Amino acid sequence: MTRSSALIAGGLPSPQAGAAVGGWTPAGDLPSPRQWPAAEESAVLLADGTVLAAGGAVIRGTGTGECHLFLPADRTWQPTGSLAQPRLLHSLTKLEDGRVLAVGGMPQTDRLPFQPLGTAEVYDPASKSWAPTTGKPGTGRSTHTATLLPDGTVLVAGGWGESSPGVLRSLRSAELFDPATGRWAPAEPMTDVRSDHCAVRLPDGRVLVVGGITHTDVYRWAGQSFCELYDPVTGTWSPTGSLRIPRSGHQATLLADGTVLVTGGVALEGRKSRTFHPQSPWHTELYNPAAGTWTPAGNMPIGRAHHRALALPSGRVLVLGGAHSATYDAGYAAAAVYDPRSRAWTPATGMRTGRFYCSATRLKDGRVLAAGGTVRSSMADPSYAKDLLTASSEIFAE
């Protein structure tokens, strides 16, 4: 996208001047190109320092069950046990005992009917294999969140699922997974239906759910600004302060002081889910759990959606990749770093490969691994045949 077309699409602030922060170095390529459209699909850091990447899409809309381990010492990927079912738009959650829980998703999204998966499986790093959970989730869902609670259980909330047979809508429902028994139990429903939202566990153990979208039918949706809190002690949800603008495809990052930074996303209603949106916001917001309110947190150098944001060891936040939601024509190589003390953004050294719908994981030594993603997408082609995915991965160090 040219600078002038970006301005027409919704306006972008001028990039800040100054030396770029950090640098990227190449890491090994995945065995084949792939994308992870949901941030919850991002690869998970294991106890031994390796990184597990599971599922995703090898062609836009076609899920895979393939799983791979990244070895930071030699910067290579190696195959490991495959998922029992191909999944994309699922969630990956590291459990307290070091295993990894994969929940829901879809086997494919390139044709109707969409079929959210009502299954879950657990990866054991010792055997390098997956096994289904003893019980099954009560609801098939995708684009949901899955959050590890202080007692070791996992809260799975919202997402896209069946509101009635054959009819897909955003969900209010939530459920709890107990790793000790492998069983599932219903949790109190959220106060609002939502999918493509973010969830952050706060220092006091509560879970903040931020934004998302509400589907009105398969192809129409509206952005969410409403936020809510889950209290694991009482097992209840309660509303909290709303975002200043509705967002989906955004990121929410816990800062060292216990506040939460929200970046980017899709601000306004779209004509079709994941295909057309007017603009990506560069305005960021900061949530104060004590007050339950959101305040402006400074502007990113550019707006972006379906990017990734991770806290760095320094306490700063790295935002990488993404795309402009008016076209999703090309993935951004641009990256930026947020300093919570000054509430200011500084451009970071750009990635070697522009990408969105990628995986991003903080390694044991604090560096960040970015892998896979969409390099270029042609929204004019209804079959998405011209999407270009990447197998490349690279590592950022401050």
Secondary structure as a PSIPRED ss2 file (coil, helix, strand):
# PSIPRED VFORMAT (PSIPRED V4.0)

   1 M C   1.000  0.000  0.000
   2 T C   1.000  0.000  0.000
   3 R H   0.000  1.000  0.000
   4 S H   0.000  1.000  0.000
   5 S H   0.000  1.000  0.000
   6 A H   0.000  1.000  0.000
   7 L H   0.000  1.000  0.000
   8 I H   0.000  1.000  0.000
   9 A H   0.000  1.000  0.000
  10 G C   1.000  0.000  0.000
  11 G C   1.000  0.000  0.000
  12 L C   1.000  0.000  0.000
  13 P C   1.000  0.000  0.000
  14 S C   1.000  0.000  0.000
  15 P C   1.000  0.000  0.000
  16 Q C   1.000  0.000  0.000
  17 A C   1.000  0.000  0.000
  18 G C   1.000  0.000  0.000
  19 A C   1.000  0.000  0.000
  20 A C   1.000  0.000  0.000
  21 V E   0.000  0.000  1.000
  22 G C   1.000  0.000  0.000
  23 G E   0.000  0.000  1.000
  24 W E   0.000  0.000  1.000
  25 T E   0.000  0.000  1.000
  26 P E   0.000  0.000  1.000
  27 A E   0.000  0.000  1.000
  28 G C   1.000  0.000  0.000
  29 D C   1.000  0.000  0.000
  30 L C   1.000  0.000  0.000
  31 P C   1.000  0.000  0.000
  32 S C   1.000  0.000  0.000
  33 P C   1.000  0.000  0.000
  34 R C   1.000  0.000  0.000
  35 Q E   0.000  0.000  1.000
  36 W C   1.000  0.000  0.000
  37 P C   1.000  0.000  0.000
  38 A C   1.000  0.000  0.000
  39 A H   0.000  1.000  0.000
  40 E H   0.000  1.000  0.000
  41 E H   0.000  1.000  0.000
  42 S C   1.000  0.000  0.000
  43 A C   1.000  0.000  0.000
  44 V E   0.000  0.000  1.000
  45 L E   0.000  0.000  1.000
  46 L C   1.000  0.000  0.000
  47 A C   1.000  0.000  0.000
  48 D C   1.000  0.000  0.000
  49 G C   1.000  0.000  0.000
  50 T C   1.000  0.000  0.000
  51 V E   0.000  0.000  1.000
  52 L E   0.000  0.000  1.000
  53 A E   0.000  0.000  1.000
  54 A E   0.000  0.000  1.000
  55 G C   1.000  0.000  0.000
  56 G C   1.000  0.000  0.000
  57 A E   0.000  0.000  1.000
  58 V E   0.000  0.000  1.000
  59 I E   0.000  0.000  1.000
  60 R C   1.000  0.000  0.000
  61 G C   1.000  0.000  0.000
  62 T E   0.000  0.000  1.000
  63 G E   0.000  0.000  1.000
  64 T E   0.000  0.000  1.000
  65 G C   1.000  0.000  0.000
  66 E C   1.000  0.000  0.000
  67 C E   0.000  0.000  1.000
  68 H E   0.000  0.000  1.000
  69 L E   0.000  0.000  1.000
  70 F E   0.000  0.000  1.000
  71 L E   0.000  0.000  1.000
  72 P C   1.000  0.000  0.000
  73 A C   1.000  0.000  0.000
  74 D C   1.000  0.000  0.000
  75 R C   1.000  0.000  0.000
  76 T E   0.000  0.000  1.000
  77 W E   0.000  0.000  1.000
  78 Q E   0.000  0.000  1.000
  79 P E   0.000  0.000  1.000
  80 T E   0.000  0.000  1.000
  81 G C   1.000  0.000  0.000
  82 S C   1.000  0.000  0.000
  83 L C   1.000  0.000  0.000
  84 A C   1.000  0.000  0.000
  85 Q C   1.000  0.000  0.000
  86 P C   1.000  0.000  0.000
  87 R E   0.000  0.000  1.000
  88 L E   0.000  0.000  1.000
  89 L C   1.000  0.000  0.000
  90 H C   1.000  0.000  0.000
  91 S E   0.000  0.000  1.000
  92 L E   0.000  0.000  1.000
  93 T E   0.000  0.000  1.000
  94 K E   0.000  0.000  1.000
  95 L C   1.000  0.000  0.000
  96 E C   1.000  0.000  0.000
  97 D C   1.000  0.000  0.000
  98 G C   1.000  0.000  0.000
  99 R C   1.000  0.000  0.000
 100 V E   0.000  0.000  1.000
 101 L E   0.000  0.000  1.000
 102 A E   0.000  0.000  1.000
 103 V E   0.000  0.000  1.000
 104 G C   1.000  0.000  0.000
 105 G C   1.000  0.000  0.000
 106 M E   0.000  0.000  1.000
 107 P C   1.000  0.000  0.000
 108 Q E   0.000  0.000  1.000
 109 T C   1.000  0.000  0.000
 110 D C   1.000  0.000  0.000
 111 R C   1.000  0.000  0.000
 112 L C   1.000  0.000  0.000
 113 P C   1.000  0.000  0.000
 114 F C   1.000  0.000  0.000
 115 Q C   1.000  0.000  0.000
 116 P C   1.000  0.000  0.000
 117 L C   1.000  0.000  0.000
 118 G C   1.000  0.000  0.000
 119 T C   1.000  0.000  0.000
 120 A E   0.000  0.000  1.000
 121 E E   0.000  0.000  1.000
 122 V E   0.000  0.000  1.000
 123 Y E   0.000  0.000  1.000
 124 D E   0.000  0.000  1.000
 125 P C   1.000  0.000  0.000
 126 A C   1.000  0.000  0.000
 127 S C   1.000  0.000  0.000
 128 K C   1.000  0.000  0.000
 129 S E   0.000  0.000  1.000
 130 W E   0.000  0.000  1.000
 131 A E   0.000  0.000  1.000
 132 P E   0.000  0.000  1.000
 133 T C   1.000  0.000  0.000
 134 T C   1.000  0.000  0.000
 135 G C   1.000  0.000  0.000
 136 K C   1.000  0.000  0.000
 137 P C   1.000  0.000  0.000
 138 G C   1.000  0.000  0.000
 139 T C   1.000  0.000  0.000
 140 G C   1.000  0.000  0.000
 141 R C   1.000  0.000  0.000
 142 S E   0.000  0.000  1.000
 143 T C   1.000  0.000  0.000
 144 H C   1.000  0.000  0.000
 145 T E   0.000  0.000  1.000
 146 A E   0.000  0.000  1.000
 147 T E   0.000  0.000  1.000
 148 L E   0.000  0.000  1.000
 149 L C   1.000  0.000  0.000
 150 P C   1.000  0.000  0.000
 151 D C   1.000  0.000  0.000
 152 G C   1.000  0.000  0.000
 153 T C   1.000  0.000  0.000
 154 V E   0.000  0.000  1.000
 155 L E   0.000  0.000  1.000
 156 V E   0.000  0.000  1.000
 157 A E   0.000  0.000  1.000
 158 G C   1.000  0.000  0.000
 159 G C   1.000  0.000  0.000
 160 W E   0.000  0.000  1.000
 161 G E   0.000  0.000  1.000
 162 E E   0.000  0.000  1.000
 163 S E   0.000  0.000  1.000
 164 S E   0.000  0.000  1.000
 165 P C   1.000  0.000  0.000
 166 G C   1.000  0.000  0.000
 167 V E   0.000  0.000  1.000
 168 L E   0.000  0.000  1.000
 169 R E   0.000  0.000  1.000
 170 S E   0.000  0.000  1.000
 171 L E   0.000  0.000  1.000
 172 R C   1.000  0.000  0.000
 173 S C   1.000  0.000  0.000
 174 A E   0.000  0.000  1.000
 175 E E   0.000  0.000  1.000
 176 L E   0.000  0.000  1.000
 177 F E   0.000  0.000  1.000
 178 D E   0.000  0.000  1.000
 179 P C   1.000  0.000  0.000
 180 A C   1.000  0.000  0.000
 181 T C   1.000  0.000  0.000
 182 G C   1.000  0.000  0.000
 183 R E   0.000  0.000  1.000
 184 W E   0.000  0.000  1.000
 185 A E   0.000  0.000  1.000
 186 P E   0.000  0.000  1.000
 187 A E   0.000  0.000  1.000
 188 E C   1.000  0.000  0.000
 189 P C   1.000  0.000  0.000
 190 M C   1.000  0.000  0.000
 191 T C   1.000  0.000  0.000
 192 D C   1.000  0.000  0.000
 193 V C   1.000  0.000  0.000
 194 R E   0.000  0.000  1.000
 195 S E   0.000  0.000  1.000
 196 D C   1.000  0.000  0.000
 197 H C   1.000  0.000  0.000
 198 C E   0.000  0.000  1.000
 199 A E   0.000  0.000  1.000
 200 V E   0.000  0.000  1.000
 201 R E   0.000  0.000  1.000
 202 L C   1.000  0.000  0.000
 203 P C   1.000  0.000  0.000
 204 D C   1.000  0.000  0.000
 205 G C   1.000  0.000  0.000
 206 R C   1.000  0.000  0.000
 207 V E   0.000  0.000  1.000
 208 L E   0.000  0.000  1.000
 209 V E   0.000  0.000  1.000
 210 V E   0.000  0.000  1.000
 211 G C   1.000  0.000  0.000
 212 G C   1.000  0.000  0.000
 213 I E   0.000  0.000  1.000
 214 T E   0.000  0.000  1.000
 215 H E   0.000  0.000  1.000
 216 T C   1.000  0.000  0.000
 217 D C   1.000  0.000  0.000
 218 V C   1.000  0.000  0.000
 219 Y C   1.000  0.000  0.000
 220 R C   1.000  0.000  0.000
 221 W E   0.000  0.000  1.000
 222 A E   0.000  0.000  1.000
 223 G E   0.000  0.000  1.000
 224 Q C   1.000  0.000  0.000
 225 S C   1.000  0.000  0.000
 226 F C   1.000  0.000  0.000
 227 C E   0.000  0.000  1.000
 228 E E   0.000  0.000  1.000
 229 L E   0.000  0.000  1.000
 230 Y E   0.000  0.000  1.000
 231 D E   0.000  0.000  1.000
 232 P C   1.000  0.000  0.000
 233 V C   1.000  0.000  0.000
 234 T C   1.000  0.000  0.000
 235 G C   1.000  0.000  0.000
 236 T E   0.000  0.000  1.000
 237 W E   0.000  0.000  1.000
 238 S E   0.000  0.000  1.000
 239 P E   0.000  0.000  1.000
 240 T E   0.000  0.000  1.000
 241 G C   1.000  0.000  0.000
 242 S C   1.000  0.000  0.000
 243 L C   1.000  0.000  0.000
 244 R C   1.000  0.000  0.000
 245 I C   1.000  0.000  0.000
 246 P C   1.000  0.000  0.000
 247 R C   1.000  0.000  0.000
 248 S E   0.000  0.000  1.000
 249 G C   1.000  0.000  0.000
 250 H C   1.000  0.000  0.000
 251 Q E   0.000  0.000  1.000
 252 A E   0.000  0.000  1.000
 253 T E   0.000  0.000  1.000
 254 L E   0.000  0.000  1.000
 255 L C   1.000  0.000  0.000
 256 A C   1.000  0.000  0.000
 257 D C   1.000  0.000  0.000
 258 G C   1.000  0.000  0.000
 259 T C   1.000  0.000  0.000
 260 V E   0.000  0.000  1.000
 261 L E   0.000  0.000  1.000
 262 V E   0.000  0.000  1.000
 263 T E   0.000  0.000  1.000
 264 G C   1.000  0.000  0.000
 265 G C   1.000  0.000  0.000
 266 V E   0.000  0.000  1.000
 267 A C   1.000  0.000  0.000
 268 L C   1.000  0.000  0.000
 269 E C   1.000  0.000  0.000
 270 G E   0.000  0.000  1.000
 271 R C   1.000  0.000  0.000
 272 K C   1.000  0.000  0.000
 273 S C   1.000  0.000  0.000
 274 R C   1.000  0.000  0.000
 275 T C   1.000  0.000  0.000
 276 F C   1.000  0.000  0.000
 277 H C   1.000  0.000  0.000
 278 P C   1.000  0.000  0.000
 279 Q C   1.000  0.000  0.000
 280 S C   1.000  0.000  0.000
 281 P C   1.000  0.000  0.000
 282 W C   1.000  0.000  0.000
 283 H E   0.000  0.000  1.000
 284 T E   0.000  0.000  1.000
 285 E E   0.000  0.000  1.000
 286 L E   0.000  0.000  1.000
 287 Y E   0.000  0.000  1.000
 288 N E   0.000  0.000  1.000
 289 P C   1.000  0.000  0.000
 290 A C   1.000  0.000  0.000
 291 A C   1.000  0.000  0.000
 292 G C   1.000  0.000  0.000
 293 T E   0.000  0.000  1.000
 294 W E   0.000  0.000  1.000
 295 T E   0.000  0.000  1.000
 296 P E   0.000  0.000  1.000
 297 A E   0.000  0.000  1.000
 298 G E   0.000  0.000  1.000
 299 N E   0.000  0.000  1.000
 300 M C   1.000  0.000  0.000
 301 P C   1.000  0.000  0.000
 302 I C   1.000  0.000  0.000
 303 G C   1.000  0.000  0.000
 304 R C   1.000  0.000  0.000
 305 A E   0.000  0.000  1.000
 306 H C   1.000  0.000  0.000
 307 H C   1.000  0.000  0.000
 308 R E   0.000  0.000  1.000
 309 A E   0.000  0.000  1.000
 310 L E   0.000  0.000  1.000
 311 A E   0.000  0.000  1.000
 312 L C   1.000  0.000  0.000
 313 P C   1.000  0.000  0.000
 314 S C   1.000  0.000  0.000
 315 G C   1.000  0.000  0.000
 316 R C   1.000  0.000  0.000
 317 V E   0.000  0.000  1.000
 318 L E   0.000  0.000  1.000
 319 V E   0.000  0.000  1.000
 320 L E   0.000  0.000  1.000
 321 G C   1.000  0.000  0.000
 322 G C   1.000  0.000  0.000
 323 A E   0.000  0.000  1.000
 324 H C   1.000  0.000  0.000
 325 S C   1.000  0.000  0.000
 326 A C   1.000  0.000  0.000
 327 T C   1.000  0.000  0.000
 328 Y C   1.000  0.000  0.000
 329 D C   1.000  0.000  0.000
 330 A E   0.000  0.000  1.000
 331 G C   1.000  0.000  0.000
 332 Y C   1.000  0.000  0.000
 333 A C   1.000  0.000  0.000
 334 A C   1.000  0.000  0.000
 335 A E   0.000  0.000  1.000
 336 A E   0.000  0.000  1.000
 337 V E   0.000  0.000  1.000
 338 Y E   0.000  0.000  1.000
 339 D E   0.000  0.000  1.000
 340 P C   1.000  0.000  0.000
 341 R C   1.000  0.000  0.000
 342 S C   1.000  0.000  0.000
 343 R C   1.000  0.000  0.000
 344 A E   0.000  0.000  1.000
 345 W E   0.000  0.000  1.000
 346 T E   0.000  0.000  1.000
 347 P E   0.000  0.000  1.000
 348 A E   0.000  0.000  1.000
 349 T C   1.000  0.000  0.000
 350 G C   1.000  0.000  0.000
 351 M C   1.000  0.000  0.000
 352 R C   1.000  0.000  0.000
 353 T C   1.000  0.000  0.000
 354 G C   1.000  0.000  0.000
 355 R C   1.000  0.000  0.000
 356 F E   0.000  0.000  1.000
 357 Y C   1.000  0.000  0.000
 358 C C   1.000  0.000  0.000
 359 S E   0.000  0.000  1.000
 360 A E   0.000  0.000  1.000
 361 T E   0.000  0.000  1.000
 362 R E   0.000  0.000  1.000
 363 L C   1.000  0.000  0.000
 364 K C   1.000  0.000  0.000
 365 D C   1.000  0.000  0.000
 366 G C   1.000  0.000  0.000
 367 R C   1.000  0.000  0.000
 368 V E   0.000  0.000  1.000
 369 L E   0.000  0.000  1.000
 370 A E   0.000  0.000  1.000
 371 A E   0.000  0.000  1.000
 372 G C   1.000  0.000  0.000
 373 G C   1.000  0.000  0.000
 374 T E   0.000  0.000  1.000
 375 V E   0.000  0.000  1.000
 376 R E   0.000  0.000  1.000
 377 S C   1.000  0.000  0.000
 378 S C   1.000  0.000  0.000
 379 M C   1.000  0.000  0.000
 380 A C   1.000  0.000  0.000
 381 D C   1.000  0.000  0.000
 382 P C   1.000  0.000  0.000
 383 S C   1.000  0.000  0.000
 384 Y C   1.000  0.000  0.000
 385 A C   1.000  0.000  0.000
 386 K C   1.000  0.000  0.000
 387 D C   1.000  0.000  0.000
 388 L E   0.000  0.000  1.000
 389 L E   0.000  0.000  1.000
 390 T C   1.000  0.000  0.000
 391 A C   1.000  0.000  0.000
 392 S C   1.000  0.000  0.000
 393 S E   0.000  0.000  1.000
 394 E E   0.000  0.000  1.000
 395 I E   0.000  0.000  1.000
 396 F E   0.000  0.000  1.000
 397 A E   0.000  0.000  1.000
 398 E C   1.000  0.000  0.000
